[in-house]
Amino acid sequence: MKVDDPAARAREAVRALYDDDPASQALGIEVIEVVPGRVTATMRVRPDMSNGHGMCHGGFVFALADSTFAFACNSRGEPMVAAGASIEYLAPARVGELLVATTTEISRVGRQGVYDVAVTDQAGKVIAVFRGRCARLRAQDPNEFKTGGSP
């Protein structure tokens, strides 16, 4: 691996973020592909993720899309956080299904970026589309968030 290899840097940036992300880990999200600005991850819908209609609760679909978005916008090695996001639910997901979220960088200019996420079921049918905006964190005290400071 070359030191100036953007793909290797992206994989390392995403691995480091995932290692410090207990929420994604607890949901069983697995990152399966990383290139700069593009990440694919999966999540198996568990029984405890279902709603009163027996379908995957939309919040879990959103969480999968949001986590994958976070990994993609941080894949260039700069610390980025969400500045806004929206989702459209197109079809239900069922317990036991493997969901696949693929995030694609649409725009990355200055301190901001826009990313689209397609969430599909195991058959490849799009069940949700998500758009996220991110912003690069300004230099700050590294202990700011650990001590309850403002973002």
C-alpha positions in Angstrom: 0.0 0.0 0.0 1.4 3.4 -1.0 1.3 6.2 1.6 -0.4 8.5 -0.9 -3.1 6.0 -1.8 -6.5 7.8 -1.4 -8.4 4.5 -1.3 -6.2 3.2 1.6 -6.6 6.5 3.4 -10.4 6.3 3.0 -10.5 2.8 4.3 -8.4 3.8 7.3 -10.5 6.9 8.1 -13.7 4.9 8.0 -12.3 2.0 10.0 -11.2 4.5 12.7 -14.6 6.2 12.8 -16.4 2.9 12.9 -14.2 1.6 15.8 -15.3 4.7 17.8 -19.0 4.3 16.8 -20.9 2.1 19.3 -24.3 3.0 17.8 -23.4 1.6 14.4 -21.8 -1.4 16.0 -24.9 -2.1 18.2 -27.2 -2.0 15.2 -25.0 -4.6 13.5 -24.0 -2.2 10.7 -21.1 -3.6 8.6 -19.1 -1.5 6.2 -18.4 -3.6 3.1 -17.0 -1.1 0.6 -15.0 2.1 0.9 -13.6 4.5 -1.7 -13.1 8.2 -1.2 -16.6 9.8 -1.1 -18.5 6.5 -1.4 -19.3 3.8 1.2 -21.6 0.8 1.2 -22.8 -0.8 4.4 -25.3 -3.5 5.4 -27.6 -4.1 8.3 -29.8 -7.2 9.1 -33.3 -6.2 10.3 -33.7 -7.8 13.7 -37.0 -8.5 15.5 -36.3 -5.7 18.0 -36.1 -3.3 15.0 -39.8 -3.9 14.0 -42.7 -1.6 14.6 -46.3 -2.3 15.4 -47.0 -3.3 11.8 -44.3 -6.0 11.8 -42.0 -3.9 9.5 -38.6 -2.4 10.1 -39.1 0.9 12.1 -38.2 3.8 9.8 -35.8 5.1 12.5 -33.6 2.1 11.9 -33.6 2.6 8.2 -32.7 6.2 8.8 -29.9 5.2 11.2 -28.4 2.8 8.6 -28.5 5.6 6.0 -27.1 8.2 8.4 -24.2 6.0 9.5 -23.3 5.2 6.0 -23.5 8.9 5.1 -21.2 9.7 8.1 -18.6 7.2 6.9 -18.7 8.5 3.4 -18.3 12.2 4.3 -15.5 11.3 6.7 -13.7 9.0 4.1 -11.5 11.9 2.9 -9.9 12.1 6.4 -11.4 15.5 7.4 -13.7 15.5 10.5 -17.3 16.1 9.2 -20.6 16.1 10.9 -24.2 16.1 9.7 -25.7 19.6 9.1 -29.1 18.2 7.9 -30.7 15.2 6.4 -34.0 14.0 4.9 -35.3 10.6 3.9 -38.1 9.3 1.7 -39.5 5.8 2.5 -40.5 4.0 -0.6 -41.2 0.4 0.5 -41.1 -1.5 3.8 -38.3 -3.7 5.0 -39.1 -6.9 6.8 -37.6 -8.7 9.8 -34.7 -10.9 8.6 -33.9 -8.9 5.5 -30.4 -7.6 4.8 -30.5 -3.9 4.0 -27.8 -2.4 1.9 -27.0 1.4 2.0 -24.8 3.0 -0.6 -23.7 6.6 -0.1 -22.4 8.6 -3.0 -20.8 12.0 -2.8 -22.7 14.6 -4.8 -20.8 17.7 -3.9 -17.8 18.5 -1.7 -16.8 22.2 -1.7 -14.9 24.0 1.0 -16.3 23.0 4.4 -19.5 21.5 3.1 -20.7 18.4 1.3 -23.9 16.8 0.0 -24.4 13.0 -0.2 -27.1 10.8 -1.4 -27.9 7.3 0.1 -29.9 4.6 -1.6 -31.1 1.9 0.8 -32.1 -1.3 -0.8 -33.5 -4.6 0.4 -31.7 -7.9 -0.3 -33.3 -8.2 -3.7 -31.9 -4.9 -4.7 -35.2 -2.9 -4.6 -34.8 0.7 -3.4 -36.8 1.0 -0.1 -35.5 4.5 0.9 -33.6 7.5 -0.4 -31.7 9.8 1.9 -29.9 13.1 1.3 -27.4 14.4 3.8 -25.5 17.7 4.2 -22.3 17.7 6.1 -20.0 20.4 7.4 -16.3 20.1 8.4 -15.6 20.6 12.1 -13.6 23.7 13.0 -10.4 23.2 15.0 -11.4 22.8 18.6 -10.3 21.6 22.0 -10.1 17.8 21.6 -11.8 17.4 25.0 -14.7 19.7 24.2 -17.3 17.0 23.5 -16.1 14.7 26.2 -16.7 17.4 28.9 -20.1 18.4 27.7 -19.1 21.5 25.7 -21.1 22.9 22.9 -20.6 21.5 19.4 
